[in-house]
């Protein structure tokens, strides 16, 4: 299903690109004059407030990137905190094993002296 959807999106976008390119290429008649008629699509594009749309999209992308930055920083803090807890836990375990081994070393040293 996803393959079909992705292929459909790809070919529709490819068709739009070909259409836009075909509209952008000026037509030249035999006398060498450039002929380009104003069509419905061109009139529709002229009505759209593209600068406002561009400004709003830039503001939206900026907001999304700032939010993403905050999430990344928060996740970094969580990872640092967990690593600190893990390090403290490992150090605590090492101290326990050292203190347990300390008594074993003393008894083994005293046995070797005898």
N, C-alpha and C positions, 0 to 999 in steps of 0.2 A: 504494500500500500504506500509506504514511504517512498519507494523507488518511483512509483507512478506519479506521486505528487511532486517530487523533486524534478523529474523529467518534464512534467507539464510546466512547472514554473520556469525551468531553464529555456524551453522552447518558446514560451510566451514572451519572456524577456528578450530572447534572441530575435523574435519577430518584431518586437517594439524597436529594438536597436536598428534593424534593417529598415523599418518604416521611417524612423527619424532620419537616418542617413539618406534615404531616397528623397525625402522632402527637402533636405538641406542641399543636395546637389542641384545646382541651377540647370535649367534646361536651355539648350542653345539651339536655335533654329538655323536654317541654312544661310541666312543673311549674317549670322554672327551675333545677333542680338540676344541678350540674356532674357529669357521669358520665365517669369515665376509668378504664377497666379496666387492670389490670396484665397485659401480654402477655409472650410469650416474649422478645421483643426487649428489653423493659424489664428483665426479670430478667437477661438476658445482660449488658446494660450495667451493671447494679448489681454484678455479679461482677467486672468488669474493674477492675484497679487504675489508674484513669485518672491519678491524681496521680503515681504512680511513672513511668508512661509519659511524662507531660508533663515530668517532671524529667529523665528520660533523653534525651528528644528535645531539650530545651534544652541539655543538656550536649553532645550530639552536634553540634548546630548551632553552639554556641560553639567547639567544637574545629575544625569545618570552616571557620568564619570566620577563626579564628586561623591555620590552615594557609594559607588563601587570602591572608591579609594577608602572610604570610611569602613566598609565591610572588610576590606583586605587588612586594614590596620587593626581592626578588632580581632580578626582571626589570628593575626600575628601575635597579638597580646595573649590570646587564649593559648596558643602553642607555646609561647615563652613561659606562661604560668605552669602549664602541664609539665614542661621540661624541667622547670625548677623543682616542682613537687617530686618528679621521678628521680632527679639527682639527689634530693634530700633523702628520699626513701632508700636509694642505693647506698648513700653514705651511712645511713642509720644501720642498714643491714651489715655493712662492712665492719662497723664498730662492734656490732653484736658478735660477729664471727671472730673478730680479733680478741675480744674479751673472753670468748669461749676457748679459743686456741691458746690464750695466755695461760690458763690453768693447766691445759694439757702439756704445754711446753715446760712449765715449772715441774710438773710431776715427771715428765720424761727426762728432764735434765737431772733431777735428784736421783732417779733410778740409774742413770748412766754413771753418776759419781760413786755409787755403791758398788 
